[in-house]
Amino acid sequence: MVNPEPSKTFAKAMNASLVVLDSPCGHMVPSCDASLGPRVRRFIEE
């Protein structure tokens, strides 16, 4: 299990966007969650 709080705190301190992958897929999310590609694309384009 990964604790996301340090990443969230760091992103807030840097005034950065954050993509939160709330999925039961864990590290297999790229092959398990079809919504990932468009979300990452939007994140990169910001």
GUBALO-980716 format. One record per residue (C-alpha): residue number from 1; x, y, z. Coordinates in nm, 3 decimals. Layout:
# residues N
n NUM, east X, north Y, up Z .
...
***
This chain:
# residues 46
n 1, east 0.000, north 0.000, up 0.000 .
n 2, east 0.130, north 0.345, up -0.092 .
n 3, east 0.053, north 0.644, up 0.127 .
n 4, east -0.038, north 0.930, up -0.112 .
n 5, east -0.024, north 1.206, up 0.150 .
n 6, east 0.345, north 1.305, up 0.101 .
n 7, east 0.284, north 1.341, up -0.274 .
n 8, east -0.030, north 1.545, up -0.217 .
n 9, east 0.153, north 1.772, up 0.030 .
n 10, east 0.445, north 1.819, up -0.209 .
n 11, east 0.216, north 1.897, up -0.506 .
n 12, east 0.030, north 2.154, up -0.298 .
n 13, east 0.357, north 2.314, up -0.180 .
n 14, east 0.478, north 2.337, up -0.542 .
n 15, east 0.139, north 2.464, up -0.663 .
n 16, east 0.139, north 2.169, up -0.902 .
n 17, east -0.142, north 1.965, up -1.052 .
n 18, east -0.187, north 1.615, up -0.924 .
n 19, east -0.336, north 1.309, up -1.092 .
n 20, east -0.486, north 1.070, up -0.837 .
n 21, east -0.539, north 0.718, up -0.963 .
n 22, east -0.810, north 0.581, up -0.737 .
n 23, east -0.827, north 0.227, up -0.869 .
n 24, east -0.803, north -0.125, up -0.728 .
n 25, east -0.561, north -0.207, up -1.012 .
n 26, east -0.252, north -0.084, up -0.826 .
n 27, east 0.062, north -0.088, up -1.040 .
n 28, east -0.130, north -0.264, up -1.318 .
n 29, east -0.349, north 0.045, up -1.374 .
n 30, east -0.208, north 0.119, up -1.725 .
n 31, east -0.345, north -0.211, up -1.855 .
n 32, east -0.651, north -0.222, up -1.631 .
n 33, east -0.807, north 0.127, up -1.641 .
n 34, east -0.915, north 0.256, up -1.983 .
n 35, east -0.967, north 0.609, up -1.847 .
n 36, east -0.598, north 0.647, up -1.764 .
n 37, east -0.474, north 0.749, up -2.113 .
n 38, east -0.701, north 1.052, up -2.156 .
n 39, east -0.644, north 1.162, up -1.797 .
n 40, east -0.265, north 1.151, up -1.836 .
n 41, east -0.289, north 1.330, up -2.172 .
n 42, east -0.489, north 1.616, up -2.013 .
n 43, east -0.242, north 1.631, up -1.724 .
n 44, east 0.058, north 1.659, up -1.959 .
n 45, east -0.112, north 1.923, up -2.173 .
n 46, east -0.173, north 2.152, up -1.873 .
***
